[in-house]
């Protein structure tokens, strides 16, 4: 297995673990998070805060699951896993970049997600990964 495939699988696995743990902790502390948003927000209802938390939780949960599947099946030379991992990594990088811009600053967690996403994208697009993983459609 080429180094680029190992790097891609490891970075996607780490990203998946981070995203799934984050989603799990957010789900576990859902009520506390909603109460905090209601308390610190200006006129935000509990229903609005609950929708906000769910809208923050669902994309990262889905991307985490996608990256976990891609990280698991890429070393098994499944061609779809390369493209699924690439799509998930690009979407995560864009979401992270937009959240940094919207927040007006960079946090350590956002920087970590962005750097790992960029590493996964470059590893998945590497020529050695492309030659090791069979094409999506037979030639």
DSSP file (Angstrom, degrees, kcal/mol; ACC not computed):
  #  RESIDUE AA STRUCTURE BP1 BP2  ACC     N-H-->O    O-->H-N    N-H-->O    O-->H-N    TCO  KAPPA ALPHA  PHI   PSI    X-CA   Y-CA   Z-CA
    1    1 A X              0   0    0      0, 0.0   128,-0.1     0, 0.0    74,-0.0   0.000 360.0 360.0 360.0 128.8    0.0    0.0    0.0
    2    2 A X     >  -     0   0    0    126,-0.2     4,-1.8     1,-0.1     3,-0.4  -0.233 360.0-115.1 -66.3 158.3    1.5    3.4   -1.0
    3    3 A X  H  > S+     0   0    0      1,-0.2     4,-2.9     2,-0.2     5,-0.2   0.866 114.6  59.4 -61.7 -37.4    2.2    6.0    1.7
    4    4 A X  H  > S+     0   0    0      1,-0.2     4,-2.2     2,-0.2    -1,-0.2   0.862 105.1  49.3 -63.4 -34.1   -0.4    8.3    0.2
    5    5 A X  H  > S+     0   0    0     -3,-0.4     4,-2.7     2,-0.2    -1,-0.2   0.904 111.7  48.8 -70.3 -40.7   -3.1    5.7    0.7
    6    6 A X  H  X S+     0   0    0     -4,-1.8     4,-2.7     2,-0.2     5,-0.2   0.930 112.2  48.2 -62.8 -44.7   -2.0    5.2    4.3
    7    7 A X  H  X S+     0   0    0     -4,-2.9     4,-2.8     2,-0.2     5,-0.3   0.922 113.1  48.3 -62.0 -43.8   -2.0    9.0    5.0
    8    8 A X  H  X S+     0   0    0     -4,-2.2     4,-2.5    -5,-0.2     5,-0.2   0.931 113.5  46.4 -62.5 -46.0   -5.5    9.3    3.4
    9    9 A X  H  X S+     0   0    0     -4,-2.7     4,-2.1     2,-0.2    -2,-0.2   0.906 115.3  46.2 -64.9 -41.3   -6.9    6.4    5.4
   10   10 A X  H  X S+     0   0    0     -4,-2.7     4,-2.6    -5,-0.2     5,-0.2   0.933 114.4  46.3 -68.3 -45.4   -5.4    7.6    8.7
   11   11 A X  H  X S+     0   0    0     -4,-2.8     4,-2.6    -5,-0.2    -2,-0.2   0.906 114.0  48.2 -66.6 -39.1   -6.4   11.3    8.2
   12   12 A X  H  X S+     0   0    0     -4,-2.5     4,-2.6    -5,-0.3    -1,-0.2   0.891 112.2  50.6 -66.4 -36.7  -10.0   10.3    7.2
   13   13 A X  H  X S+     0   0    0     -4,-2.1     4,-2.4    -5,-0.2    -2,-0.2   0.909 111.7  46.5 -65.2 -42.4  -10.1    7.9   10.2
   14   14 A X  H  X S+     0   0    0     -4,-2.6     4,-2.7     2,-0.2    -2,-0.2   0.917 113.6  48.9 -65.7 -42.9   -9.0   10.7   12.6
   15   15 A X  H  X S+     0   0    0     -4,-2.6     4,-2.8     2,-0.2     5,-0.2   0.925 111.3  49.8 -61.3 -44.3  -11.4   13.1   11.1
   16   16 A X  H  X S+     0   0    0     -4,-2.6     4,-2.8     1,-0.2     5,-0.3   0.924 111.6  48.7 -61.0 -44.1  -14.2   10.6   11.4
   17   17 A X  H  X S+     0   0    0     -4,-2.4     4,-2.5     2,-0.2     5,-0.3   0.929 112.8  47.6 -62.6 -45.0  -13.4    9.9   15.0
   18   18 A X  H  X S+     0   0    0     -4,-2.7     4,-2.3     1,-0.2    -2,-0.2   0.930 115.5  44.5 -61.5 -45.5  -13.2   13.7   15.8
   19   19 A X  H  X S+     0   0    0     -4,-2.8     4,-2.6     2,-0.2    -2,-0.2   0.905 115.2  46.8 -67.8 -41.8  -16.5   14.4   14.1
   20   20 A X  H  X S+     0   0    0     -4,-2.8     4,-2.4    -5,-0.2    -1,-0.2   0.883 113.7  47.9 -70.4 -37.5  -18.4   11.4   15.5
   21   21 A X  H  X S+     0   0    0     -4,-2.5     4,-2.7    -5,-0.3     5,-0.2   0.919 113.0  49.4 -66.3 -42.5  -17.1   12.1   19.1
   22   22 A X  H  X S+     0   0    0     -4,-2.3     4,-2.4    -5,-0.3    -2,-0.2   0.931 112.8  46.6 -60.8 -46.0  -18.1   15.7   18.7
   23   23 A X  H  X S+     0   0    0     -4,-2.6     4,-2.4     1,-0.2    -1,-0.2   0.900 112.9  50.4 -63.7 -40.4  -21.6   14.8   17.5
   24   24 A X  H  X S+     0   0    0     -4,-2.4     4,-2.5     2,-0.2    -2,-0.2   0.911 112.0  46.1 -64.4 -42.8  -22.0   12.2   20.3
   25   25 A X  H  X S+     0   0    0     -4,-2.7     4,-2.4     2,-0.2    -1,-0.2   0.886 112.8  50.2 -67.7 -37.8  -21.0   14.7   22.9
   26   26 A X  H  < S+     0   0    0     -4,-2.4     7,-0.2    -5,-0.2    -2,-0.2   0.894 112.8  46.8 -66.7 -38.4  -23.3   17.4   21.5
   27   27 A X  H >< S+     0   0    0     -4,-2.4     3,-1.3     1,-0.2     4,-0.2   0.902 112.0  50.8 -67.8 -40.4  -26.1   14.9   21.4
   28   28 A X  H 3< S+     0   0    0     -4,-2.5     3,-0.3     1,-0.3    -2,-0.2   0.902 118.7  37.3 -63.6 -41.2  -25.4   13.8   24.9
   29   29 A X  T 3X S+     0   0    0     -4,-2.4     4,-2.7     1,-0.2    -1,-0.3  -0.028  81.1 125.3 -99.7  30.9  -25.4   17.4   26.2
   30   30 A X  H <> S+     0   0    0     -3,-1.3     4,-2.7     1,-0.2     5,-0.2   0.926  74.0  44.8 -56.2 -51.4  -28.2   18.5   23.9
   31   31 A X  H  > S+     0   0    0     -3,-0.3     4,-2.6    -4,-0.2    -1,-0.2   0.891 114.0  49.5 -63.6 -40.6  -30.4   19.9   26.6
   32   32 A X  H  > S+     0   0    0      2,-0.2     4,-2.2     1,-0.2    -1,-0.2   0.912 112.3  48.2 -65.0 -42.0  -27.5   21.7   28.3
   33   33 A X  H  X S+     0   0    0     -4,-2.7     4,-2.3    -7,-0.2    -2,-0.2   0.917 112.2  48.3 -64.8 -43.7  -26.4   23.2   25.0
   34   34 A X  H  X S+     0   0    0     -4,-2.7     4,-2.5    -5,-0.2    -2,-0.2   0.925 111.8  50.0 -62.6 -44.3  -30.0   24.4   24.2
   35   35 A X  H  X S+     0   0    0     -4,-2.6     4,-2.5     1,-0.2    -1,-0.2   0.893 110.4  50.5 -61.4 -39.5  -30.4   25.9   27.7
   36   36 A X  H  X S+     0   0    0     -4,-2.2     4,-2.6     2,-0.2     5,-0.2   0.906 110.6  48.5 -65.7 -41.6  -27.1   27.7   27.3
   37   37 A X  H  X S+     0   0    0     -4,-2.3     4,-2.0     2,-0.2    -2,-0.2   0.913 113.2  47.8 -65.2 -41.7  -28.0   29.1   23.9
   38   38 A X  H  < S+     0   0    0     -4,-2.5     6,-0.3     2,-0.2     5,-0.2   0.917 114.4  46.8 -63.9 -42.7  -31.4   30.3   25.3
   39   39 A X  H  < S+     0   0    0     -4,-2.5    -2,-0.2    -5,-0.2    -1,-0.2   0.898 121.5  34.9 -67.6 -41.5  -29.8   31.8   28.3
   40   40 A X  H  < S+     0   0    0     -4,-2.6    -1,-0.2    -5,-0.2    -2,-0.2   0.634 103.7  87.5 -91.4 -14.4  -27.0   33.7   26.4
   41   41 A X  S  < S-     0   0    0     -4,-2.0     2,-1.0    -5,-0.2     3,-0.0  -0.379  83.2-112.5 -82.8 163.6  -29.0   34.5   23.3
   42   42 A X  S    S-     0   0    0      1,-0.2    -3,-0.1    -2,-0.1    -2,-0.1  -0.806  90.8 -28.0 -98.9  96.7  -31.2   37.6   22.8
   43   43 A X  S    S+     0   0    0     -2,-1.0     2,-0.5     1,-0.2    -1,-0.2   0.783  90.4 154.3  72.7  28.1  -34.8   36.4   22.6
   44   44 A X        -     0   0    0     -6,-0.3    -1,-0.2    -7,-0.2    -3,-0.1  -0.778  35.3-138.5 -91.2 129.0  -34.0   33.0   21.3
   45   45 A X     >  -     0   0    0     -2,-0.5     4,-2.3     1,-0.1     5,-0.2  -0.357  21.5-111.8 -81.0 166.0  -36.7   30.4   22.1
   46   46 A X  H  > S+     0   0    0      1,-0.2     4,-2.3     2,-0.2     5,-0.1   0.861 118.0  53.6 -65.6 -35.6  -35.9   26.8   23.1
   47   47 A X  H  > S+     0   0    0      2,-0.2     4,-2.2     1,-0.2    -1,-0.2   0.912 109.8  47.1 -66.1 -41.9  -37.3   25.5   19.8
   48   48 A X  H  > S+     0   0    0      2,-0.2     4,-2.3     1,-0.2    -2,-0.2   0.911 112.8  49.2 -65.0 -41.8  -35.1   27.7   17.8
   49   49 A X  H  X S+     0   0    0     -4,-2.3     4,-2.3     2,-0.2    -2,-0.2   0.887 109.9  51.9 -65.1 -38.5  -32.1   26.8   19.9
   50   50 A X  H  X S+     0   0    0     -4,-2.3     4,-2.3     2,-0.2    -2,-0.2   0.903 110.0  48.3 -64.5 -41.3  -32.9   23.1   19.5
   51   51 A X  H  X S+     0   0    0     -4,-2.2     4,-2.6     2,-0.2    -2,-0.2   0.901 110.4  52.5 -64.1 -40.3  -33.1   23.5   15.7
   52   52 A X  H  X S+     0   0    0     -4,-2.3     4,-1.4     2,-0.2    -2,-0.2   0.921 110.1  47.1 -61.3 -44.9  -29.8   25.3   15.7
   53   53 A X  H  X S+     0   0    0     -4,-2.3     4,-2.0     2,-0.2    -1,-0.2   0.910 113.1  49.1 -65.3 -41.6  -28.1   22.6   17.6
   54   54 A X  H  X S+     0   0    0     -4,-2.3     4,-2.7     1,-0.2     5,-0.2   0.899 109.2  52.2 -64.1 -39.8  -29.5   19.9   15.3
   55   55 A X  H  X S+     0   0    0     -4,-2.6     4,-0.6     1,-0.2    -1,-0.2   0.773 112.8  45.9 -68.1 -24.5  -28.4   21.8   12.3
   56   56 A X  H  X S+     0   0    0     -4,-1.4     4,-0.7    -5,-0.2    -1,-0.2   0.807 116.8  45.1 -81.3 -32.1  -24.9   22.0   13.7
   57   57 A X  H  X S+     0   0    0     -4,-2.0     4,-2.1    -5,-0.2    -2,-0.2   0.909 103.9  58.6 -80.4 -44.8  -24.9   18.3   14.7
   58   58 A X  H  X S+     0   0    0     -4,-2.7     4,-2.6     1,-0.2     5,-0.2   0.890 103.1  49.1 -62.2 -47.3  -26.4   16.6   11.6
   59   59 A X  H  X S+     0   0    0     -4,-0.6     4,-2.6    -5,-0.2     5,-0.2   0.923 114.4  45.7 -61.3 -41.3  -23.8   17.7    8.9
   60   60 A X  H  X S+     0   0    0     -4,-0.7     4,-2.1     2,-0.2    -1,-0.2   0.851 112.2  51.9 -70.7 -32.4  -20.9   16.7   11.1
   61   61 A X  H  X S+     0   0    0     -4,-2.1     4,-2.1     2,-0.2    -2,-0.2   0.935 112.9  44.8 -64.7 -46.5  -22.5   13.4   12.0
   62   62 A X  H  X S+     0   0    0     -4,-2.6     4,-2.4     2,-0.2    -2,-0.2   0.917 114.4  47.6 -65.4 -43.7  -23.1   12.6    8.3
   63   63 A X  H  X S+     0   0    0     -4,-2.6     4,-2.7    -5,-0.2     5,-0.2   0.889 110.5  53.5 -65.5 -37.6  -19.6   13.7    7.2
   64   64 A X  H  X S+     0   0    0     -4,-2.1     4,-2.0    -5,-0.2    -1,-0.2   0.909 110.2  46.6 -61.9 -42.3  -18.1   11.6   10.0
   65   65 A X  H  X S+     0   0    0     -4,-2.1     4,-2.3     2,-0.2    -2,-0.2   0.904 112.6  50.3 -65.8 -41.5  -19.9    8.5    8.9
   66   66 A X  H  X S+     0   0    0     -4,-2.4     4,-2.4     1,-0.2    -2,-0.2   0.927 112.5  46.3 -62.3 -45.4  -18.9    9.1    5.3
   67   67 A X  H  X S+     0   0    0     -4,-2.7     4,-2.7     2,-0.2    -1,-0.2   0.850 109.8  54.3 -68.4 -33.3  -15.3    9.5    6.2
   68   68 A X  H  X S+     0   0    0     -4,-2.0     4,-1.9    -5,-0.2    -1,-0.2   0.929 110.5  46.3 -64.7 -43.8  -15.4    6.5    8.5
   69   69 A X  H  X S+     0   0    0     -4,-2.3     4,-2.3     2,-0.2     5,-0.2   0.927 114.2  47.8 -61.8 -45.2  -16.7    4.3    5.6
   70   70 A X  H  X S+     0   0    0     -4,-2.4     4,-2.0     1,-0.2    -2,-0.2   0.907 111.8  49.5 -64.1 -41.7  -14.1    5.8    3.2
   71   71 A X  H  X S+     0   0    0     -4,-2.7     4,-0.6     1,-0.2    -1,-0.2   0.851 113.2  47.9 -66.4 -33.5  -11.2    5.2    5.7
   72   72 A X  H  < S+     0   0    0     -4,-1.9    -2,-0.2    -5,-0.2    -1,-0.2   0.895 119.6  35.6 -73.2 -40.9  -12.3    1.6    6.2
   73   73 A X  H ><>S+     0   0    0     -4,-2.3     5,-1.6    -5,-0.2     3,-0.5   0.631  98.0  78.0 -94.6 -14.2  -12.7    0.6    2.6
   74   74 A X  H ><5S+     0   0    0     -4,-2.0     3,-2.0     1,-0.2    -1,-0.2   0.932  94.4  50.0 -62.6 -45.6   -9.9    2.6    1.0
   75   75 A X  T 3<5S+     0   0    0     -4,-0.6    -1,-0.2     1,-0.3    -2,-0.1   0.705 104.0  61.6 -65.6 -15.0   -7.2    0.2    2.1
   76   76 A X  T < 5S-     0   0    0     -3,-0.5    -1,-0.3    -4,-0.2    -2,-0.2   0.257 118.3-115.1 -91.7  12.1   -9.4   -2.6    0.7
   77   77 A X  T < 5 +     0   0    0     -3,-2.0     2,-0.7     1,-0.2    57,-0.4   0.819  56.0 161.8  60.9  38.5   -9.0   -0.9   -2.8
   78   78 A X    >>< -     0   0    0     -5,-1.6     3,-0.9     1,-0.2     4,-0.8  -0.803  31.3-151.8 -86.4 118.1  -12.6    0.0   -3.2
   79   79 A X  H >> S+     0   0    0     -2,-0.7     4,-1.2     1,-0.2     3,-0.6   0.851  92.2  57.6 -62.5 -34.8  -12.7    2.7   -5.9
   80   80 A X  H 3> S+     0   0    0      1,-0.2     4,-2.6     2,-0.2    -1,-0.2   0.805  97.4  63.3 -65.6 -27.4  -15.9    4.4   -4.6
   81   81 A X  H <> S+     0   0    0     -3,-0.9     4,-2.4     1,-0.2    -1,-0.2   0.844  98.7  54.4 -68.3 -31.8  -14.2    4.9   -1.2
   82   82 A X  H <X S+     0   0    0     -4,-0.8     4,-2.1    -3,-0.6    -1,-0.2   0.943 114.1  39.9 -64.2 -46.7  -11.6    7.2   -2.8
   83   83 A X  H  X S+     0   0    0     -4,-1.2     4,-2.4     2,-0.2    -2,-0.2   0.853 115.4  51.2 -74.2 -34.6  -14.2    9.5   -4.3
   84   84 A X  H  X S+     0   0    0     -4,-2.6     4,-2.6     2,-0.2    -1,-0.2   0.913 112.5  47.0 -66.5 -42.2  -16.5    9.3   -1.2
   85   85 A X  H  X S+     0   0    0     -4,-2.4     4,-2.5    -5,-0.2    -2,-0.2   0.881 111.7  51.2 -65.2 -38.3  -13.6   10.3    1.0
   86   86 A X  H  X S+     0   0    0     -4,-2.1     4,-2.4     2,-0.2     5,-0.2   0.929 111.8  46.5 -64.7 -44.9  -12.6   13.1   -1.4
   87   87 A X  H  X S+     0   0    0     -4,-2.4     4,-2.5     1,-0.2     5,-0.2   0.935 114.5  47.2 -62.7 -46.6  -16.1   14.5   -1.4
   88   88 A X  H  X S+     0   0    0     -4,-2.6     4,-2.2     1,-0.2    -1,-0.2   0.893 113.3  48.2 -62.7 -40.2  -16.4   14.3    2.4
   89   89 A X  H  X S+     0   0    0     -4,-2.5     4,-2.4     2,-0.2    -1,-0.2   0.894 112.6  47.9 -68.8 -40.2  -13.0   15.9    2.9
   90   90 A X  H  X S+     0   0    0     -4,-2.4     4,-2.5     2,-0.2    -2,-0.2   0.927 113.0  48.3 -66.2 -44.3  -13.7   18.7    0.5
   91   91 A X  H  X S+     0   0    0     -4,-2.5     4,-2.7    -5,-0.2    -2,-0.2   0.911 112.9  48.6 -62.6 -41.6  -17.2   19.4    2.1
   92   92 A X  H  X S+     0   0    0     -4,-2.2     4,-2.6    -5,-0.2     5,-0.2   0.912 110.7  50.4 -65.0 -42.0  -15.6   19.4    5.6
   93   93 A X  H  X S+     0   0    0     -4,-2.4     4,-2.4     2,-0.2    -2,-0.2   0.916 113.1  46.2 -62.0 -42.5  -12.8   21.7    4.5
   94   94 A X  H  X S+     0   0    0     -4,-2.5     4,-2.8     2,-0.2     5,-0.2   0.914 112.6  49.5 -67.4 -42.5  -15.4   24.1    3.0
   95   95 A X  H  X S+     0   0    0     -4,-2.7     4,-2.3     2,-0.2    -2,-0.2   0.915 113.5  47.1 -60.4 -42.8  -17.7   24.0    6.1
   96   96 A X  H  X S+     0   0    0     -4,-2.6     4,-2.1     2,-0.2    -2,-0.2   0.908 112.3  49.4 -66.1 -42.3  -14.7   24.6    8.4
   97   97 A X  H  X S+     0   0    0     -4,-2.4     4,-2.1    -5,-0.2    -2,-0.2   0.924 112.5  47.4 -63.2 -44.8  -13.5   27.5    6.2
   98   98 A X  H  X S+     0   0    0     -4,-2.8     4,-2.7     1,-0.2    -2,-0.2   0.876 111.0  51.5 -65.1 -37.3  -16.9   29.1    6.1
   99   99 A X  H  X S+     0   0    0     -4,-2.3     4,-2.2    -5,-0.2     6,-0.2   0.872 109.2  50.6 -68.8 -34.6  -17.4   28.7    9.9
  100  100 A X  H  X>S+     0   0    0     -4,-2.1     5,-1.4     2,-0.2     4,-1.1   0.906 113.0  46.1 -66.6 -40.3  -14.0   30.3   10.5
  101  101 A X  H  <5S+     0   0    0     -4,-2.1    -2,-0.2     2,-0.2     3,-0.2   0.922 114.0  47.9 -66.8 -43.6  -15.0   33.2    8.3
  102  102 A X  H  <5S+     0   0    0     -4,-2.7    -2,-0.2     1,-0.2    -1,-0.2   0.872 113.2  47.9 -65.7 -36.8  -18.4   33.5    9.9
  103  103 A X  H  <5S-     0   0    0     -4,-2.2    -1,-0.2     2,-0.2    -2,-0.2   0.704 105.7-130.5 -77.2 -18.9  -16.9   33.4   13.4
  104  104 A X  T  <5S+     0   0    0     -4,-1.1     2,-0.3     1,-0.2    -3,-0.2   0.724  75.7  51.4  77.5  20.6  -14.3   36.0   12.5
  105  105 A X  S   <S-     0   0    0     -5,-1.4     2,-0.5    -6,-0.2    -2,-0.2  -0.985  80.3-101.7-172.0 174.7  -11.5   34.0   13.8
  106  106 A X        -     0   0    0     -2,-0.3     2,-0.2    -3,-0.1    -6,-0.0  -0.942  26.7-163.8-116.0 128.0   -9.7   30.7   13.9
  107  107 A X     >  -     0   0    0     -2,-0.5     4,-2.4     1,-0.1     5,-0.2  -0.668  32.9-113.4-101.2 164.8  -10.0   28.2   16.8
  108  108 A X  H  > S+     0   0    0     -2,-0.2     4,-2.4     1,-0.2     5,-0.2   0.907 117.3  49.7 -63.6 -41.6   -7.6   25.3   17.4
  109  109 A X  H  > S+     0   0    0      2,-0.2     4,-2.5     1,-0.2    -1,-0.2   0.906 111.2  48.5 -66.6 -40.3  -10.3   22.7   16.5
  110  110 A X  H  > S+     0   0    0      2,-0.2     4,-2.4     1,-0.2    -1,-0.2   0.904 112.3  49.0 -65.6 -40.5  -11.3   24.5   13.3
  111  111 A X  H  X S+     0   0    0     -4,-2.4     4,-2.6     2,-0.2     5,-0.2   0.901 111.1  50.3 -65.2 -40.2   -7.6   24.7   12.3
  112  112 A X  H  X S+     0   0    0     -4,-2.4     4,-2.5     2,-0.2     5,-0.2   0.929 111.7  47.6 -62.8 -46.0   -7.1   21.0   13.1
  113  113 A X  H  X S+     0   0    0     -4,-2.5     4,-2.2     1,-0.2    -2,-0.2   0.904 113.6  48.2 -61.8 -41.4  -10.1   20.0   11.0
  114  114 A X  H  X S+     0   0    0     -4,-2.4     4,-2.5     2,-0.2    -2,-0.2   0.925 112.9  46.3 -67.2 -44.3   -9.0   22.2    8.1
  115  115 A X  H  X S+     0   0    0     -4,-2.6     4,-2.2     2,-0.2    -2,-0.2   0.917 114.6  47.2 -65.8 -43.0   -5.4   20.9    8.1
  116  116 A X  H  X S+     0   0    0     -4,-2.5     4,-2.3    -5,-0.2    -1,-0.2   0.885 112.1  50.8 -65.8 -37.7   -6.5   17.3    8.3
  117  117 A X  H  X S+     0   0    0     -4,-2.2     4,-2.6    -5,-0.2    -2,-0.2   0.919 110.5  48.9 -64.0 -43.4   -9.1   17.8    5.6
  118  118 A X  H  X S+     0   0    0     -4,-2.5     4,-2.5     1,-0.2    -2,-0.2   0.889 110.7  50.8 -64.0 -38.5   -6.5   19.3    3.3
  119  119 A X  H  X S+     0   0    0     -4,-2.2     4,-2.1     2,-0.2    -1,-0.2   0.900 110.9  48.8 -65.2 -40.2   -4.1   16.4    4.0
  120  120 A X  H  X S+     0   0    0     -4,-2.3     4,-2.5     2,-0.2    -2,-0.2   0.919 111.7  49.3 -65.1 -42.9   -6.8   13.9    3.2
  121  121 A X  H  X S+     0   0    0     -4,-2.6     4,-1.9     1,-0.2    -2,-0.2   0.941 112.9  45.8 -62.8 -47.5   -7.7   15.7   -0.1
  122  122 A X  H  < S+     0   0    0     -4,-2.5     4,-0.5     1,-0.2    -1,-0.2   0.878 114.3  48.7 -65.9 -35.9   -4.1   15.9   -1.2
  123  123 A X  H >< S+     0   0    0     -4,-2.1     3,-0.6    -5,-0.2     6,-0.3   0.893 111.8  48.5 -69.4 -38.9   -3.4   12.3   -0.3
  124  124 A X  H 3< S+     0   0    0     -4,-2.5    -2,-0.2     1,-0.2    -1,-0.2   0.804 113.5  47.5 -71.1 -28.4   -6.6   11.1   -2.1
  125  125 A X  T 3< S+     0   0    0     -4,-1.9    -1,-0.2    -5,-0.2    -2,-0.2   0.492  86.3 119.9 -89.0  -3.7   -5.6   13.1   -5.2
  126  126 A X  S <> S-     0   0    0     -3,-0.6     4,-2.1    -4,-0.5     3,-0.3  -0.280  71.8-125.5 -63.1 146.8   -2.0   11.9   -5.2
  127  127 A X  H  > S+     0   0    0      1,-0.2     4,-2.1     2,-0.2     5,-0.2   0.863 109.9  56.5 -61.6 -37.0   -1.0   10.0   -8.3
  128  128 A X  H  > S+     0   0    0      1,-0.2     4,-1.6     2,-0.2    -1,-0.2   0.865 107.3  48.7 -66.3 -34.8    0.2    7.0   -6.3
  129  129 A X  H  > S+     0   0    0     -6,-0.3     4,-2.5    -3,-0.3    -1,-0.2   0.914 110.2  52.3 -67.4 -42.1   -3.3    6.7   -4.8
  130  130 A X  H  < S+     0   0    0     -4,-2.1    -2,-0.2     1,-0.2    -1,-0.2   0.846 112.6  43.8 -63.6 -35.2   -4.9    6.9   -8.2
  131  131 A X  H  < S+     0   0    0     -4,-2.1    -1,-0.2    -5,-0.1    -2,-0.2   0.795 115.1  48.7 -80.7 -27.3   -2.7    4.1   -9.6
  132  132 A X  H  < S+     0   0    0     -4,-1.6     2,-0.4    -5,-0.2    -2,-0.2   0.892 103.0  64.8 -80.0 -39.3   -3.1    1.9   -6.6
  133  133 A X  S  < S-     0   0    0     -4,-2.5     3,-0.1    -5,-0.2   -55,-0.1  -0.704  94.0-117.6 -83.4 131.2   -6.9    2.1   -6.3
  134  134 A X        -     0   0    0    -57,-0.4    -2,-0.1    -2,-0.4    -1,-0.1  -0.260  40.0 -88.2 -64.1 156.9   -8.7    0.6   -9.3
  135  135 A X        -     0   0    0      1,-0.1   -56,-0.2     2,-0.1    -1,-0.1  -0.252  31.5-118.1 -64.9 155.2  -10.7    3.0  -11.5
  136  136 A X  S    S+     0   0    0    -57,-0.2     2,-0.4     1,-0.1    -1,-0.1   0.871 103.2  31.9 -62.2 -38.8  -14.4    3.5  -10.6
  137  137 A X  S    S-     0   0    0    -58,-0.1    -1,-0.1     2,-0.0    -2,-0.1  -0.943  99.9-101.9-118.6 143.4  -15.5    2.0  -13.9
  138  138 A X              0   0    0     -2,-0.4    -2,-0.1     1,-0.1    -4,-0.0  -0.345 360.0 360.0 -64.1 141.1  -13.6   -0.7  -15.8
  139  139 A X              0   0    0     -4,-0.1    -1,-0.1    -2,-0.0    -2,-0.0   0.441 360.0 360.0 -95.8 360.0  -11.5    0.6  -18.7
